Amino acid sequence: MPETITLIFFLFVAIVILAIIATRLNIPYAIMLVIGGLLLTFIPGLPTIHIDPNLILFLFLPPLIYASASQISWREFRSNLRPILLLSIGLVLATTVIVAVVAHSFLALPWGVAFVLGAIISPTDAITAGATAKSVGLSRRIVTILEGESMVNDATGLVIYRFALASVVTASFSIWQAGIQFVGVSIGGVIIGLVIAWPIVKLHHFLNDAVIEVTVSLLTPYAAYLLAEALGLSGVLATLAAGLYISRHSSRFYTSETRLPAHSYWNILVFQFNGLVFLLIGLELRSILDSLGGQTIIHVIWPILLISITAIVVRIAWVLTSAYLPHLINRRMRINELDTQWDQTVIIAWTGLRGSVALAAALALPLALRSGSLFPERNLLIVITFGVILITLVGQGLALTPIIRLLKLNKETVFEQEMLLARRTAVKAALKRLQALKAEKTVTTEFIQRLQEYYEQRLHTITIYEDSEKREYLEERLQANSQFRREIINVERHAVITLRDHGQIDDEILHAIEHELDLEEQRFYL
């Protein structure tokens, strides 16, 4: 037990150090986590571990999928549904089949094992791509397509993985039976997710404690996943459906006291779980490489390169074909969702980054078949998966920002326009309500006057910001004002700390005032 606690502590310290390095280098932290996991393989003296496959699927996957579903824009997701489905279902099926054919033909893997590998490799991880795209101001449509694809293809890939794995473990497979079961477990999983989500939304309306509500949000993905799996349905799709439904309704029941800590809590959880998955594989990878026998590093690199190149080429070919083939066949045939500029199509085609979901699926491979014999080529599949992640996430991920800059993609203004619309509407609603309160005389005229001046000033600022010629000057002024206000708040904070240090107030009072000042400091916007 002490050794396990020490190991967990070491892993969390490593996650923090790698994240700090990623911040310094200005790269997504997922890339550094993959590199860190690789480095752990070569550090002597570290313990060799063997991960329980169920630990990955049942502990890590539900919250990671739920978090992705909770953060996506439902409107953007719905308006880009066709390209998302083309990528998350059509491309996943194509990748699975083509990777399986290549693995069977060139690596001599049995058909069942080859299809398992194809299913593992097929889901993409658009977290890094989405974060990079947002940081350079790419259109929300591209970001939504990438994130929506990743979210749905996790479910599609893992459902295919489930059937491919069953064919290997049981040594029996019927394509018609699998097709019917695929539809059944998919629809059933979605229904279970909605069945779980609906009463939880109702429950949230009666809760008024932030700690309890955040705890309920953590339990929700596990409830959906475990119930669906217990019924033989898709736990991934159940979690996905629950996350989308609750996210759509959360603005109506979450208070500010709940929303702020919940956002921070889930960011921390996703960060830690992603880090643990990558570092755990690093600890297990040494024993996996040793178990491959006398194979040289060249023999390991060859299948990694083969499968990586296959997956990359399939994606590029699929995206380009989906974008332009309909127009070559019939000029009237127009798929608006994929009818983007060529440079945006290049970005979508390039960002087929693999991540923690693929790794979790590989680690979840059973050690033995139902007959009692060892799972064929299990360790090789894990090594190939980690190698594909390394090449796509690190190689393609690091190349993404230079490619975006090289293409000189224009920043989108729709997001800013909608943000200004939302703020203007909110301020006008507040001013209208203030006029009603002034007539009701339920509060003092002086208080209403102060609030009215505050909201009128905000409305004036928004109006100026809408003028593109004055925007740059206004941004500089707002930044200077915010810096000045933060300096004043720091003076307040230090004054209260001094009172505590001199024993004039209790720590509880200090923490209460700190909380108020923290909220005030976070409140700087137009």
Residue pairs with C-beta under 8 A, 6 or more apart in sequence:
3 47
7 47
7 49
11 275
11 276
11 279
11 280
12 272
12 275
14 36
14 40
14 275
14 279
15 33
15 36
15 271
15 272
15 275
15 276
15 279
18 29
18 32
18 33
18 35
18 36
18 275
19 29
19 32
19 33
19 271
19 275
21 32
22 28
22 29
22 31
22 32
23 29
25 32
27 397
27 398
28 127
28 128
28 131
28 132
28 397
29 271
29 275
30 125
30 127
30 128
30 274
30 278
30 355
30 356
30 393
30 397
31 128
31 393
31 394
31 397
31 398
33 274
33 275
33 278
33 279
34 278
34 389
34 390
34 393
34 394
35 390
35 394
36 278
36 279
36 282
37 278
37 279
37 280
37 281
37 282
37 285
37 386
38 282
38 285
38 386
38 390
39 282
40 46
40 279
40 282
40 283
40 285
41 282
41 285
41 286
41 289
42 286
46 283
46 286
47 283
48 283
48 284
48 286
48 287
49 280
49 283
49 284
50 284
50 287
51 280
51 281
51 284
51 363
53 363
53 364
53 365
53 366
53 367
54 364
56 277
56 360
56 361
56 363
56 364
57 360
57 361
57 364
58 222
58 225
58 226
58 229
60 273
60 276
60 277
60 356
60 360
61 158
61 225
61 235
61 236
61 239
61 357
61 360
62 221
62 222
62 224
62 225
62 235
62 239
63 218
63 221
63 222
63 266
63 269
63 270
63 273
64 270
64 273
64 274
64 356
64 357
65 151
65 154
65 155
65 221
65 236
65 239
65 240
65 243
65 357
66 220
66 221
66 224
66 239
66 240
66 242
66 243
67 243
67 266
67 269
67 270
68 127
68 147
68 150
68 151
68 154
68 243
69 151
69 239
69 240
69 242
69 243
69 244
69 247
70 243
70 244
70 246
70 247
70 250
70 266
71 147
71 247
72 144
72 147
72 148
72 151
72 244
72 247
73 140
73 144
74 244
74 247
74 248
76 140
76 141
76 144
76 148
77 84
77 144
77 148
77 244
80 141
80 144
80 145
80 148
80 337
81 337
82 335
82 337
82 338
83 145
83 322
83 335
83 337
83 338
84 144
84 145
84 148
84 149
84 152
85 152
86 322
86 338
87 145
87 149
87 153
87 318
87 319
87 348
88 148
88 149
88 150
88 151
88 152
88 153
88 156
89 152
89 153
89 156
90 318
90 322
91 122
91 149
91 153
91 314
91 315
91 318
91 319
92 122
92 123
92 153
92 156
92 157
92 160
93 122
93 156
93 160
94 314
94 318
95 118
95 121
95 122
95 311
95 314
95 315
96 115
96 118
96 119
96 121
96 122
96 157
96 160
96 164
97 115
97 118
98 118
98 310
98 314
99 114
99 117
99 118
99 121
99 122
99 307
99 310
99 311
99 314
100 111
100 114
100 115
100 117
100 118
101 114
102 306
102 307
102 310
103 109
103 113
103 114
103 117
103 118
103 303
103 307
104 110
104 111
104 114
106 306
107 114
107 303
107 306
109 117
109 376
109 377
110 168
110 376
112 164
112 167
112 168
112 171
112 173
113 168
113 376
113 377
113 381
115 160
115 164
115 167
116 161
116 164
116 165
116 168
116 365
116 381
117 307
117 381
117 384
117 385
118 160
118 164
119 157
119 158
119 160
119 161
119 164
119 165
119 361
120 157
120 161
120 358
120 361
120 362
120 381
120 385
121 307
121 311
121 354
121 358
121 384
121 385
121 388
122 153
122 156
122 157
122 160
122 311
123 150
123 153
123 154
123 156
123 157
123 158
123 354
123 357
123 358
123 361
124 149
124 150
124 153
124 351
124 352
124 353
124 354
124 355
125 150
125 353
125 354
125 355
125 356
125 357
125 358
125 393
126 146
126 147
126 149
126 150
126 151
126 351
126 353
127 147
127 150
127 274
127 355
128 353
128 355
128 393
128 397
128 400
129 146
129 351
129 353
129 397
129 400
130 143
130 146
130 147
130 150
132 397
132 400
132 401
132 404
133 142
133 143
133 146
133 347
133 351
133 400
133 404
134 143
136 401
136 404
136 405
136 409
136 411
137 411
137 412
138 344
138 347
138 404
138 409
138 411
138 412
139 344
139 412
139 414
140 412
140 414
140 415
141 340
141 412
142 340
142 344
142 347
142 348
145 348
146 348
146 351
151 240
152 240
154 236
154 240
154 357
155 186
155 189
155 234
155 236
155 237
155 240
157 357
157 358
157 361
158 234
158 236
158 357
158 361
159 182
159 185
159 186
159 234
159 236
159 237
160 182
161 361
162 185
162 234
163 173
163 178
163 181
163 182
165 365
165 366
166 173
167 173
167 178
168 369
168 375
168 376
169 366
169 369
169 370
169 375
170 370
171 369
171 370
171 371
184 233
185 232
185 233
185 234
185 237
186 234
186 237
188 228
188 231
188 233
188 234
189 228
189 233
189 234
189 235
189 236
189 237
189 238
189 241
190 234
190 237
190 238
190 240
190 241
191 241
192 224
192 227
192 228
192 231
192 233
192 238
192 241
193 224
193 228
193 237
193 238
193 239
193 240
193 241
193 242
193 243
193 245
194 241
194 242
194 245
196 220
196 223
196 224
196 227
196 238
196 242
197 220
197 224
197 241
197 242
197 245
197 246
198 245
200 216
200 220
200 223
200 242
200 246
201 245
201 246
201 249
201 253
203 216
204 213
204 216
204 250
204 253
204 254
205 252
205 253
207 213
207 216
208 255
210 255
210 257
210 258
210 261
210 262
213 254
213 258
213 262
214 258
214 261
214 262
214 265
217 246
217 262
217 266
218 265
218 269
220 242
220 246
221 239
221 242
221 243
223 242
224 235
224 238
224 239
224 241
224 242
225 235
225 236
225 238
225 239
226 235
227 238
228 234
228 235
228 237
228 238
228 239
229 235
250 259
254 262
273 356
274 355
274 356
277 356
277 359
277 360
277 363
278 356
278 359
280 363
281 359
281 363
281 382
281 386
284 363
284 382
285 382
285 383
285 386
288 379
288 382
288 383
289 300
289 379
289 383
291 379
292 300
292 379
292 380
292 383
300 383
300 387
301 387
303 380
303 384
303 387
304 383
304 384
304 387
304 388
304 390
304 391
305 387
305 391
307 384
307 387
307 388
308 387
308 388
308 391
308 392
311 352
311 354
311 388
311 392
312 352
312 392
312 396
315 349
315 352
316 349
316 350
319 338
319 345
319 348
319 349
320 345
320 349
322 335
322 338
323 335
323 338
323 339
323 340
323 345
326 333
326 334
326 335
327 333
327 334
327 339
338 345
340 348
343 407
343 408
343 409
344 409
346 403
346 407
347 400
347 403
347 404
347 407
347 409
350 396
350 399
350 400
350 403
351 396
351 400
352 392
352 396
353 392
353 393
353 396
353 397
354 385
354 388
354 389
354 392
354 393
355 389
355 393
358 385
358 388
358 389
359 385
359 386
359 389
361 385
362 381
362 382
362 385
362 386
363 382
365 375
365 378
365 381
365 382
366 375
366 378
367 374
367 375
367 378
368 374
368 375
369 375
420 462
420 465
420 466
420 526
423 458
423 462
423 525
423 526
424 459
424 462
427 455
427 458
427 459
427 462
428 459
430 451
430 455
431 452
431 455
431 456
431 459
434 448
434 451
434 452
434 455
437 443
437 448
438 445
438 448
458 526
461 474
461 478
461 526
462 526
464 470
464 471
464 474
465 471
465 474
465 526
478 524
478 526
482 524
485 521
485 524
486 521
486 524
489 517
489 520
489 521
492 517
493 513
493 514
493 517
496 505
496 509
496 510
496 513
496 514
496 517
497 510
499 505
499 510
500 506
500 507
500 509
500 510
